Amino acid sequence: FSRLRDRLHKTREQFINRMDRLVLGRKKIDMDLLDELEEVLITSDLGVRTTQLLLEKVADKIKRQELKDPQKLRDQLREEITRILSVESSAWDPRSARPFVIMIIGVNGVGKTTTIGKLAHQFKSEGLKVMLVAADTFRAAAVEQLSLWGERVNVPVVKQKSGSDPSAVAFDAMDAAVSRGMDIVLLDTAGRMHTKVNLMEELKKVQRVVNRKDPSAPHEILLVLDASTGQNALSQARLFKEEIGVTGLILTKLDGTAKGGIIVAISDELQLPVRYIGIGESLDDLRPFDPEEFTRALF
Ligand code: GDP
C-alpha cells in the first residue's frame, strides 16, 4: 500500500494537494470555491463529463444541507470517486476455464508487452502454468521483446517468423496450450494505429480463431492504456470498446503522471472495470485494481 501511495504522488500533487490548498482556511462553500474546484478536476484529467457529475453531486449535498464545511469536500469527493471506480462487472476468475485465454490489446507504446511480462510473473507465482503468444507479427521487435519476457519469467512463448498471419499464430497456440496443459494463455497483439482499419480487422480475426477453438474464449479482452496520455487514453478506450469489445482495462504508467484522474473519467464514461494498474517498470509493479485501496492511496 505504501508503495502504491508513493507511486501516485504526481497525481496526488496535481489533484488532491491542489484541492486541499483550495479549501484551506475557507469557512463556506461558495460559487467561487466550486469554480476553482472545477478547474482542479478538469486539469487533473477527470474530463468535463465526470467533473460535471462530481460537481452536481456536491451541489446536491449542499442543497440538502448535508455538506457545509469546505473541509468535508475531500471526503465527499473521495466517496464519489470510489463509487465511480467501482464499476460493476463479472468476477475476475482465471481459474474458471482451462486454458483461460486473455487477449491483450492496445496501441503501441502503452506498455502492453511489459504488462504481459508482469502478468505472466504474477500468474506463475500463483502456481499457474502460463503461455505467451506472439500474435503481434507485424513488428519483429515485438516478437523479440515478448520472447525476452518469456525467458525472464521462465514461461513458454509461441511464435512464428515475423510477418506471418497473427490468427495462424493464435490458432497454433490454442492447440499447444491444450496439449501442454496450460492454465493461462496471454495473447499479445498488434497496436499500430496508422492502419486502424486493418488493425481492427486483424484483432477481430484473432478473436474469431480463438473462439472457434474454444467457444468460451477469449475469456477476457483486456485493453492496455497509458494513463500519462490523459484524454488520448479515453479516446482509445472508446474506439476499442466499440470495435472489438473490451472486458476490462489495464492502466499503465500511473506512477509517472499527473494525469491519473483519467482513470476516473474512463470508468465513468465507459463503465469498464479496471483489472490492473501499472505503477512502475519492475515485475512487481502491476497491481490488481481495488477502487477502495486506490482512492485511499490517492487521497
Ligand atoms: P508496448 O509497445 O505497448 O508493448 O510497450 P512496452 O511494453 O514496450 O512499454 C513501453 C515503455 O513503457 C517501456 O519503457 C516500459 O518499461 C514502460 N512501462 C510500461 N508499464 C509501465 C508502468 O506502469 N510505469 C512506468 N513508469 N513505465 C512503464
Residues whose N, C-alpha, C, O or C-beta is under 5 A from the ligand:
A	BS01	GDP	V107 N108 G109 V110 G111 K112 T113 T114 T115 T252 K253 L254 D255 G256 G278 I279 G280 E281 D285
